Each structure stands twice: as structure tokens, then as C-alpha cells.
């Protein structure tokens, strides 16, 4: 996925989704221009995303508008739930396993299933067996039915009786060290500006709306990559030095701290759009 497309997903997911899901091209160019994207790059990316079914274009005279398709809205809403509402329920000690035997003639669907399982937080126990400490049967059933793979997939719930520890299973199936390193770097990058902005507000200083938008956008844009690799493991299975909890707390606190000014800035940009009613 291109850098410009990722930026547009972030903008629609955190702002435009809450404003009716449609935006004038001029507004998108102005907002994304703050991050170095040219007008031509924005227009080209919007066109490609429309061709791929992520956005729907609408032209009124010389003005172009782009709105979320149901497919894109579903993706953004699922991502938002992973970011803002990660599961916190304790582990019941059981493992949930998915196995499949998919014919070679359907290998393209097998690849899509694997990608979706990774996104849900499953780990590969072996080539055709995937495992999770979370009961995700409802989500798996939805994916399997969407891919028309129900005859080839089985789902089990089991207890681990040997011969390794649960922690060793986690280490085998998920690369938590890499994820923990990511969270540690995220904290190191965003804790200082969060403390600075918080202190300025407590002292009665005003924050520039554009500055708040830029910082909040980049906060979300960087953090968006973590839910797609974070399996959202129960705390009982995480290492003692796990930085994910502080990273999540920092993200949500900083996101809320900048919200009012950032949202006001986006509103001011949207107010410049031509006043044309949607069809």
C-alpha cells in the first residue's frame, strides 16, 4: 500500500468518517499538503482508491467529492475498534484453534484467509493450524462465509495439556519482541511532546489548531500500524517488560488532549468547501 493511500485512510478514518464520510478534493489536498503530499499525488491516489472500491467519486460541475464505500467504512470501523477499544478481558486458560484444508484451486482464498487471521490476532502453530487465546469464533465465521470456505475450515476450543508452557507457545506463534520494541520506540517518541502539550494547557497556554491537527494526525497514522500486528494478547501471556499497555494509554490520552483544537482545524478547512448538497 502506498504512503499516500495510507495517509488518506488515516484522514478518512479519524476525521471524515465522523463528518458524513464525504470530502471535497480541495479539502483533502489542503489537509494532506501539510504532510508534503502534492495536489497531483492526492488526486492520483484518490482515483486509484476509487478504482479499487475504497472510495466513491461524485462530480458536480467542476467540483469532485470522494465518499467512503461500505467496504472501506467496514475496514475503518474494525480498525478503530482495535485501536480505541482493545480487549481487556482476562484469559480463561483455553486456546481456540482453526484448521483448514483448502484445495490448490482456491489458494488465492487461502492467502486471503491467512491475512485476515493475522489481522484478527491469530498465530500460526503450524502450516495449517492457527491459534488464539481469544474466542474469535464469530469473527472467523464471518470471514469464512465471506470467502465461501466453510466446507474447508474447522474451529476448536481446547485446553493445553503439554508439553511446553503457554508462554513458549506464545513465543513460537507471535513475535512479541518486535512488537514490544515498536511500542517502546512509540513511547520514547510521543511521551515528551505529550508532557509538553499537557503542561502548556495546564499553565493556561493555547495550542495552535493546525499544530494540534498535524501532531494528532501523525500520532494516529503511526499508531494505526500497530493494531494490524498486535495480537491483543491477554495480560497473563505477556512478558513482564511489556510496553504495550503504556503505549495504548499514551496514545489515547494524547489523542484526547489534542482533539478539540484538531477537530476545530478540520472544521475550518471543510467550511471552505463549495456548498453543494449530496445526491
MODELLER restraints for C-alpha pairs under 7 A, 6 or more apart:
rsr = mdl.restraints
at = mdl.atoms
rsr.add(forms.Gaussian(group=physical.xy_distance, feature=features.Distance(at['CA:4:A'], at['CA:45:A']), mean=6.64, stdev=0.5))
rsr.add(forms.Gaussian(group=physical.xy_distance, feature=features.Distance(at['CA:5:A'], at['CA:45:A']), mean=6.14, stdev=0.5))
rsr.add(forms.Gaussian(group=physical.xy_distance, feature=features.Distance(at['CA:10:A'], at['CA:221:A']), mean=5.85, stdev=0.5))
rsr.add(forms.Gaussian(group=physical.xy_distance, feature=features.Distance(at['CA:13:A'], at['CA:76:A']), mean=5.51, stdev=0.5))
rsr.add(forms.Gaussian(group=physical.xy_distance, feature=features.Distance(at['CA:16:A'], at['CA:22:A']), mean=6.49, stdev=0.5))
rsr.add(forms.Gaussian(group=physical.xy_distance, feature=features.Distance(at['CA:16:A'], at['CA:23:A']), mean=6.92, stdev=0.5))
rsr.add(forms.Gaussian(group=physical.xy_distance, feature=features.Distance(at['CA:21:A'], at['CA:67:A']), mean=5.35, stdev=0.5))
rsr.add(forms.Gaussian(group=physical.xy_distance, feature=features.Distance(at['CA:21:A'], at['CA:68:A']), mean=5.48, stdev=0.5))
rsr.add(forms.Gaussian(group=physical.xy_distance, feature=features.Distance(at['CA:22:A'], at['CA:65:A']), mean=6.65, stdev=0.5))
rsr.add(forms.Gaussian(group=physical.xy_distance, feature=features.Distance(at['CA:22:A'], at['CA:66:A']), mean=5.46, stdev=0.5))
rsr.add(forms.Gaussian(group=physical.xy_distance, feature=features.Distance(at['CA:22:A'], at['CA:67:A']), mean=3.94, stdev=0.5))
rsr.add(forms.Gaussian(group=physical.xy_distance, feature=features.Distance(at['CA:22:A'], at['CA:68:A']), mean=6.55, stdev=0.5))
rsr.add(forms.Gaussian(group=physical.xy_distance, feature=features.Distance(at['CA:23:A'], at['CA:65:A']), mean=5.50, stdev=0.5))
rsr.add(forms.Gaussian(group=physical.xy_distance, feature=features.Distance(at['CA:23:A'], at['CA:66:A']), mean=5.56, stdev=0.5))
rsr.add(forms.Gaussian(group=physical.xy_distance, feature=features.Distance(at['CA:23:A'], at['CA:67:A']), mean=6.47, stdev=0.5))
rsr.add(forms.Gaussian(group=physical.xy_distance, feature=features.Distance(at['CA:24:A'], at['CA:64:A']), mean=6.03, stdev=0.5))
rsr.add(forms.Gaussian(group=physical.xy_distance, feature=features.Distance(at['CA:24:A'], at['CA:65:A']), mean=4.38, stdev=0.5))
rsr.add(forms.Gaussian(group=physical.xy_distance, feature=features.Distance(at['CA:24:A'], at['CA:66:A']), mean=6.55, stdev=0.5))
rsr.add(forms.Gaussian(group=physical.xy_distance, feature=features.Distance(at['CA:24:A'], at['CA:273:A']), mean=6.30, stdev=0.5))
rsr.add(forms.Gaussian(group=physical.xy_distance, feature=features.Distance(at['CA:25:A'], at['CA:64:A']), mean=5.79, stdev=0.5))
rsr.add(forms.Gaussian(group=physical.xy_distance, feature=features.Distance(at['CA:25:A'], at['CA:65:A']), mean=5.66, stdev=0.5))
rsr.add(forms.Gaussian(group=physical.xy_distance, feature=features.Distance(at['CA:27:A'], at['CA:269:A']), mean=6.13, stdev=0.5))
rsr.add(forms.Gaussian(group=physical.xy_distance, feature=features.Distance(at['CA:27:A'], at['CA:270:A']), mean=6.00, stdev=0.5))
rsr.add(forms.Gaussian(group=physical.xy_distance, feature=features.Distance(at['CA:27:A'], at['CA:273:A']), mean=6.62, stdev=0.5))
rsr.add(forms.Gaussian(group=physical.xy_distance, feature=features.Distance(at['CA:29:A'], at['CA:39:A']), mean=5.46, stdev=0.5))
rsr.add(forms.Gaussian(group=physical.xy_distance, feature=features.Distance(at['CA:29:A'], at['CA:42:A']), mean=6.22, stdev=0.5))
rsr.add(forms.Gaussian(group=physical.xy_distance, feature=features.Distance(at['CA:49:A'], at['CA:55:A']), mean=5.74, stdev=0.5))
rsr.add(forms.Gaussian(group=physical.xy_distance, feature=features.Distance(at['CA:50:A'], at['CA:56:A']), mean=5.45, stdev=0.5))
rsr.add(forms.Gaussian(group=physical.xy_distance, feature=features.Distance(at['CA:50:A'], at['CA:57:A']), mean=6.57, stdev=0.5))
rsr.add(forms.Gaussian(group=physical.xy_distance, feature=features.Distance(at['CA:53:A'], at['CA:69:A']), mean=6.86, stdev=0.5))
rsr.add(forms.Gaussian(group=physical.xy_distance, feature=features.Distance(at['CA:54:A'], at['CA:68:A']), mean=6.53, stdev=0.5))
rsr.add(forms.Gaussian(group=physical.xy_distance, feature=features.Distance(at['CA:54:A'], at['CA:69:A']), mean=5.68, stdev=0.5))
rsr.add(forms.Gaussian(group=physical.xy_distance, feature=features.Distance(at['CA:54:A'], at['CA:71:A']), mean=6.50, stdev=0.5))
rsr.add(forms.Gaussian(group=physical.xy_distance, feature=features.Distance(at['CA:54:A'], at['CA:72:A']), mean=4.99, stdev=0.5))
rsr.add(forms.Gaussian(group=physical.xy_distance, feature=features.Distance(at['CA:55:A'], at['CA:66:A']), mean=6.11, stdev=0.5))
rsr.add(forms.Gaussian(group=physical.xy_distance, feature=features.Distance(at['CA:55:A'], at['CA:67:A']), mean=5.49, stdev=0.5))
rsr.add(forms.Gaussian(group=physical.xy_distance, feature=features.Distance(at['CA:55:A'], at['CA:68:A']), mean=4.84, stdev=0.5))
rsr.add(forms.Gaussian(group=physical.xy_distance, feature=features.Distance(at['CA:55:A'], at['CA:69:A']), mean=5.27, stdev=0.5))
rsr.add(forms.Gaussian(group=physical.xy_distance, feature=features.Distance(at['CA:56:A'], at['CA:66:A']), mean=5.50, stdev=0.5))
rsr.add(forms.Gaussian(group=physical.xy_distance, feature=features.Distance(at['CA:56:A'], at['CA:67:A']), mean=5.18, stdev=0.5))
rsr.add(forms.Gaussian(group=physical.xy_distance, feature=features.Distance(at['CA:56:A'], at['CA:68:A']), mean=6.25, stdev=0.5))
rsr.add(forms.Gaussian(group=physical.xy_distance, feature=features.Distance(at['CA:56:A'], at['CA:69:A']), mean=6.04, stdev=0.5))
rsr.add(forms.Gaussian(group=physical.xy_distance, feature=features.Distance(at['CA:57:A'], at['CA:64:A']), mean=6.99, stdev=0.5))
rsr.add(forms.Gaussian(group=physical.xy_distance, feature=features.Distance(at['CA:57:A'], at['CA:65:A']), mean=5.73, stdev=0.5))
rsr.add(forms.Gaussian(group=physical.xy_distance, feature=features.Distance(at['CA:57:A'], at['CA:66:A']), mean=4.55, stdev=0.5))
rsr.add(forms.Gaussian(group=physical.xy_distance, feature=features.Distance(at['CA:57:A'], at['CA:67:A']), mean=6.50, stdev=0.5))
rsr.add(forms.Gaussian(group=physical.xy_distance, feature=features.Distance(at['CA:58:A'], at['CA:64:A']), mean=5.76, stdev=0.5))
rsr.add(forms.Gaussian(group=physical.xy_distance, feature=features.Distance(at['CA:58:A'], at['CA:65:A']), mean=5.06, stdev=0.5))
rsr.add(forms.Gaussian(group=physical.xy_distance, feature=features.Distance(at['CA:58:A'], at['CA:66:A']), mean=6.22, stdev=0.5))
rsr.add(forms.Gaussian(group=physical.xy_distance, feature=features.Distance(at['CA:59:A'], at['CA:65:A']), mean=6.21, stdev=0.5))
rsr.add(forms.Gaussian(group=physical.xy_distance, feature=features.Distance(at['CA:82:A'], at['CA:227:A']), mean=5.95, stdev=0.5))
rsr.add(forms.Gaussian(group=physical.xy_distance, feature=features.Distance(at['CA:83:A'], at['CA:227:A']), mean=6.18, stdev=0.5))
rsr.add(forms.Gaussian(group=physical.xy_distance, feature=features.Distance(at['CA:86:A'], at['CA:232:A']), mean=6.95, stdev=0.5))
rsr.add(forms.Gaussian(group=physical.xy_distance, feature=features.Distance(at['CA:87:A'], at['CA:232:A']), mean=6.92, stdev=0.5))
rsr.add(forms.Gaussian(group=physical.xy_distance, feature=features.Distance(at['CA:88:A'], at['CA:234:A']), mean=6.94, stdev=0.5))
rsr.add(forms.Gaussian(group=physical.xy_distance, feature=features.Distance(at['CA:90:A'], at['CA:234:A']), mean=6.07, stdev=0.5))
rsr.add(forms.Gaussian(group=physical.xy_distance, feature=features.Distance(at['CA:91:A'], at['CA:234:A']), mean=5.76, stdev=0.5))
rsr.add(forms.Gaussian(group=physical.xy_distance, feature=features.Distance(at['CA:91:A'], at['CA:236:A']), mean=6.86, stdev=0.5))
rsr.add(forms.Gaussian(group=physical.xy_distance, feature=features.Distance(at['CA:94:A'], at['CA:133:A']), mean=6.35, stdev=0.5))
rsr.add(forms.Gaussian(group=physical.xy_distance, feature=features.Distance(at['CA:94:A'], at['CA:157:A']), mean=6.78, stdev=0.5))
rsr.add(forms.Gaussian(group=physical.xy_distance, feature=features.Distance(at['CA:94:A'], at['CA:158:A']), mean=5.69, stdev=0.5))
rsr.add(forms.Gaussian(group=physical.xy_distance, feature=features.Distance(at['CA:94:A'], at['CA:159:A']), mean=4.97, stdev=0.5))
rsr.add(forms.Gaussian(group=physical.xy_distance, feature=features.Distance(at['CA:95:A'], at['CA:131:A']), mean=6.75, stdev=0.5))
rsr.add(forms.Gaussian(group=physical.xy_distance, feature=features.Distance(at['CA:95:A'], at['CA:132:A']), mean=5.87, stdev=0.5))
rsr.add(forms.Gaussian(group=physical.xy_distance, feature=features.Distance(at['CA:95:A'], at['CA:133:A']), mean=4.75, stdev=0.5))
rsr.add(forms.Gaussian(group=physical.xy_distance, feature=features.Distance(at['CA:95:A'], at['CA:157:A']), mean=5.77, stdev=0.5))
rsr.add(forms.Gaussian(group=physical.xy_distance, feature=features.Distance(at['CA:95:A'], at['CA:158:A']), mean=5.33, stdev=0.5))
rsr.add(forms.Gaussian(group=physical.xy_distance, feature=features.Distance(at['CA:95:A'], at['CA:159:A']), mean=6.05, stdev=0.5))
rsr.add(forms.Gaussian(group=physical.xy_distance, feature=features.Distance(at['CA:96:A'], at['CA:131:A']), mean=5.64, stdev=0.5))
rsr.add(forms.Gaussian(group=physical.xy_distance, feature=features.Distance(at['CA:96:A'], at['CA:132:A']), mean=5.23, stdev=0.5))
rsr.add(forms.Gaussian(group=physical.xy_distance, feature=features.Distance(at['CA:96:A'], at['CA:133:A']), mean=6.02, stdev=0.5))
rsr.add(forms.Gaussian(group=physical.xy_distance, feature=features.Distance(at['CA:96:A'], at['CA:134:A']), mean=6.71, stdev=0.5))
rsr.add(forms.Gaussian(group=physical.xy_distance, feature=features.Distance(at['CA:96:A'], at['CA:135:A']), mean=6.12, stdev=0.5))
rsr.add(forms.Gaussian(group=physical.xy_distance, feature=features.Distance(at['CA:96:A'], at['CA:156:A']), mean=5.66, stdev=0.5))
rsr.add(forms.Gaussian(group=physical.xy_distance, feature=features.Distance(at['CA:96:A'], at['CA:157:A']), mean=4.43, stdev=0.5))
rsr.add(forms.Gaussian(group=physical.xy_distance, feature=features.Distance(at['CA:96:A'], at['CA:158:A']), mean=6.32, stdev=0.5))
rsr.add(forms.Gaussian(group=physical.xy_distance, feature=features.Distance(at['CA:97:A'], at['CA:129:A']), mean=6.75, stdev=0.5))
rsr.add(forms.Gaussian(group=physical.xy_distance, feature=features.Distance(at['CA:97:A'], at['CA:130:A']), mean=5.57, stdev=0.5))
rsr.add(forms.Gaussian(group=physical.xy_distance, feature=features.Distance(at['CA:97:A'], at['CA:131:A']), mean=4.48, stdev=0.5))
rsr.add(forms.Gaussian(group=physical.xy_distance, feature=features.Distance(at['CA:97:A'], at['CA:132:A']), mean=6.53, stdev=0.5))
rsr.add(forms.Gaussian(group=physical.xy_distance, feature=features.Distance(at['CA:97:A'], at['CA:155:A']), mean=5.70, stdev=0.5))
rsr.add(forms.Gaussian(group=physical.xy_distance, feature=features.Distance(at['CA:97:A'], at['CA:156:A']), mean=5.02, stdev=0.5))
rsr.add(forms.Gaussian(group=physical.xy_distance, feature=features.Distance(at['CA:97:A'], at['CA:157:A']), mean=6.21, stdev=0.5))
rsr.add(forms.Gaussian(group=physical.xy_distance, feature=features.Distance(at['CA:98:A'], at['CA:129:A']), mean=5.67, stdev=0.5))
rsr.add(forms.Gaussian(group=physical.xy_distance, feature=features.Distance(at['CA:98:A'], at['CA:130:A']), mean=5.10, stdev=0.5))
rsr.add(forms.Gaussian(group=physical.xy_distance, feature=features.Distance(at['CA:98:A'], at['CA:131:A']), mean=6.39, stdev=0.5))
rsr.add(forms.Gaussian(group=physical.xy_distance, feature=features.Distance(at['CA:98:A'], at['CA:154:A']), mean=5.71, stdev=0.5))
rsr.add(forms.Gaussian(group=physical.xy_distance, feature=features.Distance(at['CA:98:A'], at['CA:155:A']), mean=4.51, stdev=0.5))
rsr.add(forms.Gaussian(group=physical.xy_distance, feature=features.Distance(at['CA:98:A'], at['CA:156:A']), mean=6.34, stdev=0.5))
rsr.add(forms.Gaussian(group=physical.xy_distance, feature=features.Distance(at['CA:99:A'], at['CA:128:A']), mean=5.62, stdev=0.5))
rsr.add(forms.Gaussian(group=physical.xy_distance, feature=features.Distance(at['CA:99:A'], at['CA:129:A']), mean=4.54, stdev=0.5))
rsr.add(forms.Gaussian(group=physical.xy_distance, feature=features.Distance(at['CA:99:A'], at['CA:130:A']), mean=6.41, stdev=0.5))
rsr.add(forms.Gaussian(group=physical.xy_distance, feature=features.Distance(at['CA:99:A'], at['CA:153:A']), mean=5.84, stdev=0.5))
rsr.add(forms.Gaussian(group=physical.xy_distance, feature=features.Distance(at['CA:99:A'], at['CA:154:A']), mean=5.33, stdev=0.5))
rsr.add(forms.Gaussian(group=physical.xy_distance, feature=features.Distance(at['CA:99:A'], at['CA:155:A']), mean=6.53, stdev=0.5))
rsr.add(forms.Gaussian(group=physical.xy_distance, feature=features.Distance(at['CA:100:A'], at['CA:128:A']), mean=5.82, stdev=0.5))
rsr.add(forms.Gaussian(group=physical.xy_distance, feature=features.Distance(at['CA:100:A'], at['CA:152:A']), mean=5.50, stdev=0.5))
rsr.add(forms.Gaussian(group=physical.xy_distance, feature=features.Distance(at['CA:100:A'], at['CA:153:A']), mean=4.39, stdev=0.5))
rsr.add(forms.Gaussian(group=physical.xy_distance, feature=features.Distance(at['CA:100:A'], at['CA:154:A']), mean=6.26, stdev=0.5))
rsr.add(forms.Gaussian(group=physical.xy_distance, feature=features.Distance(at['CA:101:A'], at['CA:152:A']), mean=5.39, stdev=0.5))
rsr.add(forms.Gaussian(group=physical.xy_distance, feature=features.Distance(at['CA:101:A'], at['CA:153:A']), mean=6.73, stdev=0.5))
rsr.add(forms.Gaussian(group=physical.xy_distance, feature=features.Distance(at['CA:102:A'], at['CA:110:A']), mean=6.60, stdev=0.5))
rsr.add(forms.Gaussian(group=physical.xy_distance, feature=features.Distance(at['CA:102:A'], at['CA:152:A']), mean=5.60, stdev=0.5))
rsr.add(forms.Gaussian(group=physical.xy_distance, feature=features.Distance(at['CA:109:A'], at['CA:147:A']), mean=6.65, stdev=0.5))
rsr.add(forms.Gaussian(group=physical.xy_distance, feature=features.Distance(at['CA:119:A'], at['CA:228:A']), mean=5.26, stdev=0.5))
rsr.add(forms.Gaussian(group=physical.xy_distance, feature=features.Distance(at['CA:119:A'], at['CA:229:A']), mean=6.69, stdev=0.5))
rsr.add(forms.Gaussian(group=physical.xy_distance, feature=features.Distance(at['CA:120:A'], at['CA:231:A']), mean=6.95, stdev=0.5))
rsr.add(forms.Gaussian(group=physical.xy_distance, feature=features.Distance(at['CA:121:A'], at['CA:132:A']), mean=6.96, stdev=0.5))
rsr.add(forms.Gaussian(group=physical.xy_distance, feature=features.Distance(at['CA:121:A'], at['CA:230:A']), mean=6.61, stdev=0.5))
rsr.add(forms.Gaussian(group=physical.xy_distance, feature=features.Distance(at['CA:121:A'], at['CA:231:A']), mean=3.71, stdev=0.5))
rsr.add(forms.Gaussian(group=physical.xy_distance, feature=features.Distance(at['CA:121:A'], at['CA:232:A']), mean=6.56, stdev=0.5))
rsr.add(forms.Gaussian(group=physical.xy_distance, feature=features.Distance(at['CA:122:A'], at['CA:130:A']), mean=6.01, stdev=0.5))
rsr.add(forms.Gaussian(group=physical.xy_distance, feature=features.Distance(at['CA:122:A'], at['CA:131:A']), mean=5.39, stdev=0.5))
rsr.add(forms.Gaussian(group=physical.xy_distance, feature=features.Distance(at['CA:122:A'], at['CA:132:A']), mean=4.99, stdev=0.5))
rsr.add(forms.Gaussian(group=physical.xy_distance, feature=features.Distance(at['CA:122:A'], at['CA:231:A']), mean=6.61, stdev=0.5))
rsr.add(forms.Gaussian(group=physical.xy_distance, feature=features.Distance(at['CA:123:A'], at['CA:130:A']), mean=5.48, stdev=0.5))
rsr.add(forms.Gaussian(group=physical.xy_distance, feature=features.Distance(at['CA:123:A'], at['CA:131:A']), mean=5.34, stdev=0.5))
rsr.add(forms.Gaussian(group=physical.xy_distance, feature=features.Distance(at['CA:123:A'], at['CA:132:A']), mean=6.50, stdev=0.5))
rsr.add(forms.Gaussian(group=physical.xy_distance, feature=features.Distance(at['CA:123:A'], at['CA:173:A']), mean=4.84, stdev=0.5))
rsr.add(forms.Gaussian(group=physical.xy_distance, feature=features.Distance(at['CA:123:A'], at['CA:174:A']), mean=5.85, stdev=0.5))
rsr.add(forms.Gaussian(group=physical.xy_distance, feature=features.Distance(at['CA:124:A'], at['CA:130:A']), mean=4.52, stdev=0.5))
rsr.add(forms.Gaussian(group=physical.xy_distance, feature=features.Distance(at['CA:124:A'], at['CA:131:A']), mean=6.35, stdev=0.5))
rsr.add(forms.Gaussian(group=physical.xy_distance, feature=features.Distance(at['CA:124:A'], at['CA:173:A']), mean=5.46, stdev=0.5))
rsr.add(forms.Gaussian(group=physical.xy_distance, feature=features.Distance(at['CA:125:A'], at['CA:131:A']), mean=6.25, stdev=0.5))
rsr.add(forms.Gaussian(group=physical.xy_distance, feature=features.Distance(at['CA:125:A'], at['CA:173:A']), mean=5.79, stdev=0.5))
rsr.add(forms.Gaussian(group=physical.xy_distance, feature=features.Distance(at['CA:144:A'], at['CA:150:A']), mean=5.57, stdev=0.5))
rsr.add(forms.Gaussian(group=physical.xy_distance, feature=features.Distance(at['CA:167:A'], at['CA:237:A']), mean=6.13, stdev=0.5))
rsr.add(forms.Gaussian(group=physical.xy_distance, feature=features.Distance(at['CA:179:A'], at['CA:230:A']), mean=6.95, stdev=0.5))
rsr.add(forms.Gaussian(group=physical.xy_distance, feature=features.Distance(at['CA:180:A'], at['CA:242:A']), mean=6.24, stdev=0.5))
rsr.add(forms.Gaussian(group=physical.xy_distance, feature=features.Distance(at['CA:180:A'], at['CA:243:A']), mean=5.88, stdev=0.5))
rsr.add(forms.Gaussian(group=physical.xy_distance, feature=features.Distance(at['CA:180:A'], at['CA:244:A']), mean=6.58, stdev=0.5))
rsr.add(forms.Gaussian(group=physical.xy_distance, feature=features.Distance(at['CA:183:A'], at['CA:243:A']), mean=5.79, stdev=0.5))
rsr.add(forms.Gaussian(group=physical.xy_distance, feature=features.Distance(at['CA:183:A'], at['CA:244:A']), mean=5.72, stdev=0.5))
rsr.add(forms.Gaussian(group=physical.xy_distance, feature=features.Distance(at['CA:183:A'], at['CA:247:A']), mean=5.85, stdev=0.5))
rsr.add(forms.Gaussian(group=physical.xy_distance, feature=features.Distance(at['CA:184:A'], at['CA:243:A']), mean=5.91, stdev=0.5))
rsr.add(forms.Gaussian(group=physical.xy_distance, feature=features.Distance(at['CA:186:A'], at['CA:247:A']), mean=6.89, stdev=0.5))
rsr.add(forms.Gaussian(group=physical.xy_distance, feature=features.Distance(at['CA:187:A'], at['CA:247:A']), mean=5.82, stdev=0.5))
rsr.add(forms.Gaussian(group=physical.xy_distance, feature=features.Distance(at['CA:194:A'], at['CA:254:A']), mean=5.97, stdev=0.5))
rsr.add(forms.Gaussian(group=physical.xy_distance, feature=features.Distance(at['CA:209:A'], at['CA:261:A']), mean=4.59, stdev=0.5))
rsr.add(forms.Gaussian(group=physical.xy_distance, feature=features.Distance(at['CA:209:A'], at['CA:262:A']), mean=5.43, stdev=0.5))
rsr.add(forms.Gaussian(group=physical.xy_distance, feature=features.Distance(at['CA:209:A'], at['CA:264:A']), mean=6.83, stdev=0.5))
rsr.add(forms.Gaussian(group=physical.xy_distance, feature=features.Distance(at['CA:209:A'], at['CA:265:A']), mean=5.36, stdev=0.5))
rsr.add(forms.Gaussian(group=physical.xy_distance, feature=features.Distance(at['CA:210:A'], at['CA:262:A']), mean=6.67, stdev=0.5))
rsr.add(forms.Gaussian(group=physical.xy_distance, feature=features.Distance(at['CA:210:A'], at['CA:265:A']), mean=5.92, stdev=0.5))
rsr.add(forms.Gaussian(group=physical.xy_distance, feature=features.Distance(at['CA:212:A'], at['CA:258:A']), mean=5.49, stdev=0.5))
rsr.add(forms.Gaussian(group=physical.xy_distance, feature=features.Distance(at['CA:212:A'], at['CA:261:A']), mean=6.03, stdev=0.5))
rsr.add(forms.Gaussian(group=physical.xy_distance, feature=features.Distance(at['CA:212:A'], at['CA:262:A']), mean=5.00, stdev=0.5))
rsr.add(forms.Gaussian(group=physical.xy_distance, feature=features.Distance(at['CA:213:A'], at['CA:262:A']), mean=4.05, stdev=0.5))
rsr.add(forms.Gaussian(group=physical.xy_distance, feature=features.Distance(at['CA:213:A'], at['CA:265:A']), mean=6.73, stdev=0.5))
rsr.add(forms.Gaussian(group=physical.xy_distance, feature=features.Distance(at['CA:216:A'], at['CA:255:A']), mean=6.11, stdev=0.5))
rsr.add(forms.Gaussian(group=physical.xy_distance, feature=features.Distance(at['CA:216:A'], at['CA:258:A']), mean=6.36, stdev=0.5))
